[in-house]
Amino acid sequence: MFTAEEAAQERGVATSQIVKTMVVRKGDGRYCLALVAGDRRMSLKKARKQLGDPEARLATREEVSEATGYPVGAVAPLGLRHKNVDILFDRRILAEEQVALSSGDPNSGVVLRPADLLSVLPATLCDVSE
């Protein structure tokens, strides 16, 4: 598993250009992804507010794998095992010209423009980081 700093160093980009995909388990058992920049932390408080779910919590390692089909540290927001997953896209990601995110393989990533990433995801643009 890579930290955002290690992933940035390996890919030759700034930590702010790394997109972390965090998995949240909602109170009803469904999952949500929160995409945040590598130099930021996901705010569970903000995610709960955005989802309207005070019981939402970070998923466990086992739940991450079950929900996404990817191992912790290599979660990609594309090609998910479950198709009915809410995606929260932190607006600060759009400040970068290019971003790097996991491909689902811990040893490789994808680099693209954040607007292009947002255009292919059924995501809600919001503020979920601190």
TORTORKE-305189 format. One line per 8 residues: number of its first residue (from 1); their letters; for each residue x, y, z of N, C-alpha, C. Coordinates in Angstrom, 2 decimals, always signed. Layout:
BEGIN
NUM) A) X,Y,Z,X,Y,Z,X,Y,Z  ...;
//
This chain:
BEGIN
1) MFTAEEAA) +0.85,-1.18,+0.00,+0.00,+0.00,+0.00,+0.89,+1.24,+0.00  +0.51,+2.21,-0.81,+1.25,+3.46,-0.90,+0.52,+4.55,-0.12  +1.29,+5.46,+0.44,+0.69,+6.69,+0.94,+0.56,+7.61,-0.26  -0.20,+8.69,-0.11,-0.33,+9.64,-1.20,+1.04,+10.23,-1.55  +1.86,+10.45,-0.53,+3.20,+11.01,-0.75,+4.06,+10.04,-1.55  +4.00,+8.75,-1.21,+4.77,+7.74,-1.94,+4.27,+7.60,-3.38  +2.97,+7.63,-3.55,+2.40,+7.53,-4.90,+2.82,+8.73,-5.74  +2.81,+9.92,-5.14,+3.22,+11.13,-5.86,+4.68,+11.04,-6.28;
9) QERGVATS) +5.52,+10.61,-5.37,+6.95,+10.48,-5.68,+7.17,+9.47,-6.80  +6.50,+8.34,-6.72,+6.66,+7.31,-7.75,+6.18,+7.79,-9.12  +5.13,+8.61,-9.14,+4.56,+9.06,-10.41,+5.13,+10.40,-10.87  +5.97,+11.00,-10.03,+6.60,+12.26,-10.41,+5.65,+13.44,-10.45  +4.69,+13.45,-9.52,+3.73,+14.55,-9.45,+3.69,+15.08,-8.02  +3.06,+16.23,-7.84,+2.87,+16.79,-6.50,+1.82,+15.96,-5.75  +1.91,+15.93,-4.44,+0.94,+15.19,-3.63,-0.48,+15.70,-3.88  -0.62,+16.98,-4.14,-1.95,+17.55,-4.41,-2.56,+17.02,-5.71;
17) QIVKTMVV) -1.73,+16.42,-6.57,-2.22,+15.87,-7.83,-2.66,+14.41,-7.71  -2.43,+13.80,-6.57,-2.89,+12.43,-6.34,-4.36,+12.49,-5.92  -5.18,+11.63,-6.48,-6.58,+11.53,-6.08,-6.73,+10.26,-5.24  -7.09,+10.46,-3.98,-7.34,+9.33,-3.09,-8.82,+8.96,-3.20  -9.08,+7.66,-3.26,-10.45,+7.17,-3.31,-10.75,+6.49,-1.98  -11.52,+7.16,-1.17,-11.89,+6.66,+0.15,-13.25,+5.97,+0.05  -13.40,+4.87,+0.78,-14.65,+4.12,+0.77,-15.38,+4.35,+2.09  -16.64,+4.75,+1.97,-17.49,+5.03,+3.11,-18.64,+4.03,+3.10;
25) RKGDGRYC) -18.96,+3.50,+4.27,-20.13,+2.62,+4.39,-21.25,+3.42,+5.02  -22.36,+3.48,+4.33,-23.51,+4.24,+4.81,-24.29,+3.43,+5.83  -25.13,+4.11,+6.59,-25.90,+3.46,+7.64,-26.79,+2.34,+7.13  -27.22,+2.43,+5.86,-28.09,+1.39,+5.30,-27.30,+0.23,+4.69  -25.94,+0.27,+4.84,-25.10,-0.81,+4.33,-24.57,-0.60,+2.94  -25.08,+0.42,+2.21,-24.55,+0.70,+0.87,-23.24,+1.46,+1.01  -22.50,+1.53,-0.10,-21.19,+2.17,-0.09,-21.19,+3.47,-0.87  -20.22,+4.29,-0.56,-20.00,+5.56,-1.22,-18.50,+5.75,-1.36;
33) LALVAGDR) -18.09,+6.39,-2.44,-16.68,+6.77,-2.60,-16.56,+8.26,-2.38  -15.47,+8.67,-1.76,-15.15,+10.08,-1.61,-13.78,+10.29,-2.24  -13.73,+11.09,-3.29,-12.47,+11.38,-3.97,-11.92,+12.69,-3.44  -10.69,+12.64,-2.91,-10.05,+13.83,-2.34,-8.60,+13.92,-2.81  -8.09,+15.13,-2.84,-6.69,+15.34,-3.23,-5.76,+14.73,-2.19  -4.61,+14.29,-2.66,-3.65,+13.60,-1.82,-3.10,+14.41,-0.67  -3.13,+15.72,-0.77,-2.62,+16.57,+0.31,-3.73,+16.99,+1.28  -4.91,+16.41,+1.12,-6.06,+16.73,+1.97,-6.53,+15.46,+2.68;
41) RMSLKKAR) -7.34,+15.64,+3.70,-7.96,+14.52,+4.40,-9.45,+14.55,+4.11  -10.03,+13.37,+3.97,-11.48,+13.32,+3.83,-12.08,+13.68,+5.18  -13.07,+14.54,+5.15,-13.79,+14.90,+6.38,-15.04,+14.02,+6.46  -15.04,+13.11,+7.41,-16.20,+12.25,+7.60,-17.43,+13.09,+7.98  -17.21,+14.15,+8.72,-18.31,+15.04,+9.09,-18.95,+15.65,+7.85  -18.11,+16.13,+6.92,-18.64,+16.73,+5.69,-19.29,+15.67,+4.80  -18.70,+14.48,+4.74,-19.28,+13.40,+3.94,-20.65,+13.01,+4.50  -20.75,+12.90,+5.81,-22.03,+12.56,+6.43,-23.09,+13.61,+6.09;
49) KQLGDPEA) -22.69,+14.87,+6.17,-23.63,+15.96,+5.86,-24.05,+15.89,+4.39  -23.10,+15.70,+3.49,-23.41,+15.63,+2.06,-24.34,+14.46,+1.75  -24.11,+13.33,+2.42,-24.92,+12.13,+2.20,-26.25,+12.16,+2.96  -26.35,+13.08,+3.93,-27.54,+13.10,+4.78,-27.64,+11.85,+5.63  -26.48,+11.36,+6.06,-26.41,+10.09,+6.79,-25.47,+10.19,+7.98  -26.00,+10.43,+9.17,-25.14,+10.58,+10.35,-24.45,+9.29,+10.77  -24.87,+8.15,+10.21,-24.28,+6.87,+10.58,-23.16,+6.44,+9.63  -22.89,+7.21,+8.57,-21.84,+6.84,+7.62,-20.50,+6.78,+8.34;
57) RLATREEV) -19.66,+5.81,+7.92,-18.35,+5.62,+8.54,-17.37,+5.13,+7.48  -16.09,+5.19,+7.80,-15.09,+4.63,+6.90,-15.28,+3.12,+6.84  -15.15,+2.56,+5.65,-15.26,+1.12,+5.48,-14.03,+0.42,+6.03  -14.21,-0.81,+6.49,-13.09,-1.63,+6.94,-12.33,-2.14,+5.72  -11.15,-2.70,+5.93,-10.36,-3.28,+4.83,-11.17,-4.30,+4.05  -11.86,-5.17,+4.77,-12.66,-6.21,+4.13,-13.80,-5.60,+3.31  -14.43,-4.58,+3.86,-15.53,-3.92,+3.16,-15.04,-3.20,+1.91  -13.86,-2.61,+1.98,-13.29,-1.93,+0.81,-13.15,-2.91,-0.34;
65) SEATGYPV) -12.57,-4.06,-0.07,-12.38,-5.08,-1.10,-13.71,-5.61,-1.61  -14.64,-5.86,-0.70,-15.95,-6.38,-1.09,-16.71,-5.37,-1.95  -16.64,-4.10,-1.57,-17.40,-3.06,-2.26,-16.83,-2.70,-3.63  -15.51,-2.73,-3.74,-14.89,-2.21,-4.96,-14.24,-3.28,-5.83  -13.82,-4.38,-5.23,-13.06,-5.38,-5.96,-11.58,-5.07,-6.00  -11.18,-3.99,-5.34,-9.78,-3.56,-5.31,-9.23,-3.67,-3.89  -7.91,-3.87,-3.77,-7.31,-3.89,-2.43,-7.17,-2.47,-1.88  -7.14,-2.36,-0.56,-6.89,-1.06,+0.08,-5.57,-0.51,-0.46;
73) GAVAPLGL) -5.57,+0.76,-0.80,-4.37,+1.40,-1.35,-4.33,+1.41,-2.86  -5.27,+0.69,-3.49,-5.30,+0.66,-4.96,-6.73,+0.83,-5.48  -7.58,+1.45,-4.69,-8.98,+1.61,-5.08,-9.09,+2.65,-6.19  -9.74,+2.25,-7.27,-10.00,+3.15,-8.40,-11.49,+3.48,-8.42  -11.85,+4.69,-8.83,-13.28,+5.04,-8.88,-13.99,+4.49,-10.12  -13.26,+3.80,-10.98,-13.83,+3.24,-12.21,-13.84,+1.72,-12.12  -14.75,+1.07,-12.82,-14.79,-0.38,-12.87,-15.13,-1.04,-11.55  -16.01,-0.44,-10.80,-16.35,-0.95,-9.47,-17.17,-2.23,-9.53;
81) RHKNVDIL) -17.01,-3.06,-8.52,-17.78,-4.30,-8.40,-19.27,-3.98,-8.28  -19.62,-3.03,-7.41,-21.01,-2.61,-7.24,-21.26,-1.38,-8.09  -22.32,-1.37,-8.86,-22.59,-0.26,-9.77,-23.38,+0.87,-9.11  -24.12,+0.58,-8.06,-24.94,+1.59,-7.41,-24.19,+2.19,-6.23  -23.11,+2.91,-6.53,-22.26,+3.51,-5.51,-22.26,+5.03,-5.70  -22.64,+5.76,-4.65,-22.55,+7.22,-4.71,-21.09,+7.62,-4.74  -20.77,+8.69,-5.47,-19.40,+9.18,-5.54,-19.41,+10.67,-5.22  -18.64,+11.04,-4.20,-18.46,+12.44,-3.82,-17.10,+12.89,-4.36;
89) FDRRILAE) -17.09,+13.93,-5.16,-15.88,+14.41,-5.84,-15.53,+15.76,-5.23  -14.47,+15.81,-4.44,-14.09,+17.06,-3.77,-13.67,+18.11,-4.80  -14.28,+19.28,-4.72,-14.05,+20.32,-5.72,-12.60,+20.80,-5.80  -11.80,+20.60,-4.77,-10.41,+21.05,-4.80,-9.57,+20.28,-5.83  -10.03,+19.10,-6.20,-9.33,+18.31,-7.22,-9.28,+19.07,-8.54  -10.31,+19.86,-8.82,-10.39,+20.58,-10.09,-9.35,+21.68,-10.22  -8.68,+22.04,-9.12,-7.66,+23.09,-9.17,-6.38,+22.65,-9.89  -6.21,+21.34,-10.04,-5.00,+20.82,-10.69,-5.19,+20.68,-12.20;
97) EQVALSSG) -4.11,+20.86,-12.94,-4.16,+20.69,-14.39,-4.29,+19.22,-14.76  -3.56,+18.36,-14.05,-3.64,+16.92,-14.24,-3.61,+16.26,-12.86  -4.25,+15.10,-12.78,-4.25,+14.33,-11.55,-3.90,+12.88,-11.85  -3.41,+12.20,-10.82,-3.07,+10.78,-10.94,-3.93,+10.01,-9.95  -4.46,+8.89,-10.40,-5.27,+8.06,-9.52,-4.94,+6.61,-9.76  -5.36,+5.78,-8.85,-5.08,+4.36,-8.95,-5.82,+3.76,-10.13  -5.20,+2.76,-10.71,-5.83,+2.01,-11.79,-6.47,+0.74,-11.26  -6.33,+0.49,-9.96,-6.79,-0.75,-9.37,-5.64,-1.71,-9.12;
105) DPNSGVVL) -4.49,-1.38,-9.66,-3.26,-2.15,-9.47,-2.31,-1.30,-8.63  -1.83,-1.82,-7.50,-0.97,-1.02,-6.63,+0.30,-0.48,-7.31  +0.68,-1.07,-8.44,+1.92,-0.67,-9.10,+1.73,+0.21,-10.32  +0.51,+0.63,-10.59,+0.31,+1.52,-11.74,-0.84,+2.47,-11.48  -0.82,+3.57,-12.21,-1.84,+4.58,-12.05,-2.26,+5.16,-13.38  -3.19,+6.08,-13.32,-3.73,+6.74,-14.50,-3.56,+8.25,-14.28  -3.11,+8.96,-15.31,-2.98,+10.41,-15.24,-3.95,+11.02,-16.26  -4.76,+11.97,-15.82,-5.70,+12.63,-16.70,-6.11,+13.98,-16.13;
113) RPADLLSV) -6.84,+14.74,-16.91,-7.34,+16.03,-16.44,-8.50,+15.78,-15.48  -8.58,+16.53,-14.39,-9.65,+16.28,-13.43,-11.05,+16.47,-14.03  -11.20,+17.41,-14.96,-12.51,+17.61,-15.58,-12.91,+16.38,-16.39  -11.93,+15.70,-17.00,-12.22,+14.48,-17.74,-12.66,+13.37,-16.79  -12.00,+13.27,-15.64,-12.39,+12.27,-14.64,-13.82,+12.53,-14.18  -14.10,+13.77,-13.85,-15.45,+14.13,-13.39,-16.50,+13.82,-14.45  -16.15,+14.02,-15.72,-17.12,+13.81,-16.80,-17.52,+12.34,-16.98  -16.69,+11.41,-16.56,-17.01,+9.99,-16.75,-17.54,+9.32,-15.48;
121) LPATLCDV) -17.64,+10.07,-14.41,-18.15,+9.52,-13.15,-19.53,+10.08,-12.84  -20.42,+9.25,-12.31,-21.71,+9.75,-11.84,-21.52,+10.36,-10.45  -20.75,+11.45,-10.38,-20.31,+12.00,-9.10,-21.01,+13.31,-8.77  -21.04,+13.60,-7.48,-21.53,+14.87,-6.97,-20.33,+15.73,-6.62  -20.22,+16.90,-7.24,-19.13,+17.83,-6.94,-19.48,+18.54,-5.64  -18.59,+18.44,-4.65,-18.90,+18.98,-3.33,-17.62,+19.23,-2.54  -17.77,+19.59,-1.29,-16.64,+19.83,-0.38,-16.66,+18.74,+0.68  -15.71,+17.79,+0.57,-15.64,+16.71,+1.55,-14.24,+16.55,+2.14;
129) SE) -13.41,+17.60,+2.02,-12.06,+17.47,+2.55,-11.75,+18.59,+3.53  -10.64,+18.39,+4.23,-10.15,+19.41,+5.17,-8.64,+19.43,+5.11;
//
